Amino acid sequence: MKRSGPLLTLLAGLLLGLFMLSLNATTGEKKTSASVEESPSPGTKASPPPTTKSPSPSPSPSKSPIPNADYAGRTDDDSSAVAVSVRDGRAIAYFCDGRDKESWLKGDVKDDGTMKLTGKGGAELNGTLKRGKRISGTVDIGGGHYAFTADKAIKPSGLYRATATVRDAKFDGGWIVLKDGTQVGILDKNGKPSPAPEIDPATGEVTIEGQQLTARPVTP
């Protein structure tokens, strides 16, 4: 019995030590768990403050451009025809009496619809575009003064031209097709004008001295 006393004491001490170690281990796990719950996730970032786009500046108002269109008509004395083609503020015109007097003219169209077109030999066309429907004005050519009105043309009405060399002869033809289908044109051969043969308004084809050519719409 005397020998068991110290042994029991030692055993009791070992048990107490094991209990304290177990208690410390349990307390440490709880602290670790708590610290994990309280600390923010390292992958989580604060959302940036919302940004607002500055409004785009309003485009500055621009003037309405002169409409692109073709015009064809006759002089007030019914002796000649006039056609004008307008594109992007530029214009080209053709005056023709269908016999021997003609002129090609070109120039700018102002924002108010007025135009002053010039051609060879001092030829001049002064006109005003009215509401995009017609051009009224005058043509001065070869000492003559002609007032005219040209209405907006709907194809095949309009202005056509063909240039070619046939058997060493140079040809330059101009045609005005009016809204009633009437054609007024001059064919120039080596500088000598004469009435032009009719073109096919649907295709522009025309036969000149046995050779088939194509007259094409004219634009500036």
Secondary structure, DSSP 8 states (H G I E B T S, - for coil): -TTHHHHHHHHHHHHHHHHHHHHHHHHHHHHHHHHHHHS--TT-------------------------EEEEEEETTSS-EEEEEEETTEEEEEEE-SSS-EEEEEEEB-TTSEEEEEEGGG-EEEEEEETTTEEEEEEEETTEEEEEEEEE--TTSEEEEEEEEETTEEEEEEEEE-TTS-EEEEEEETTEEEE-----TTT-EEEETTEEEE-EE---
